[in-house]
């Protein structure tokens, strides 16, 4: 009795799974698309493999850039400053109005370098006439 019940259960299970496969279009999954193959969505699993791809990285290139610095042409003008009340400030009788005064600008000038010149060397020459060796 137990064997026939288990065989009957297996047969019913097999028939149910076959009918399920046929109704799903042969893919084994649900969805009710029938036998139409293009209508069933297909899930594509893409496995990402991390791979190092060498590419040139930007790096800073240092360039020397001349920054023009302003040269102070004018002397600094006197500026009045606030003084606390308890400080005694000497009073100057003759105060001149501030006006801009030009400062001397240093200019590089070449200084003379003496050139080498050949100097004459004095040579002493003695002239002696020996009359013994002269035949006339």
BELSUL-V682017 format. One record per backbone hydrogen bond with DSSP energy under -1.0 kcal/mol. NH is the residue of the N-H (numbers start at 1). CO is the residue of the C=O. If there is no record, write none. Layout:
nh->NH co->CO
nh->NH co->CO
//
This chain:
nh->5 co->1
nh->6 co->2
nh->7 co->3
nh->8 co->4
nh->9 co->5
nh->10 co->6
nh->11 co->7
nh->12 co->8
nh->13 co->9
nh->14 co->10
nh->15 co->11
nh->16 co->12
nh->17 co->13
nh->18 co->14
nh->19 co->15
nh->20 co->16
nh->21 co->17
nh->22 co->18
nh->23 co->19
nh->24 co->20
nh->26 co->21
nh->36 co->33
nh->75 co->101
nh->87 co->84
nh->103 co->73
//
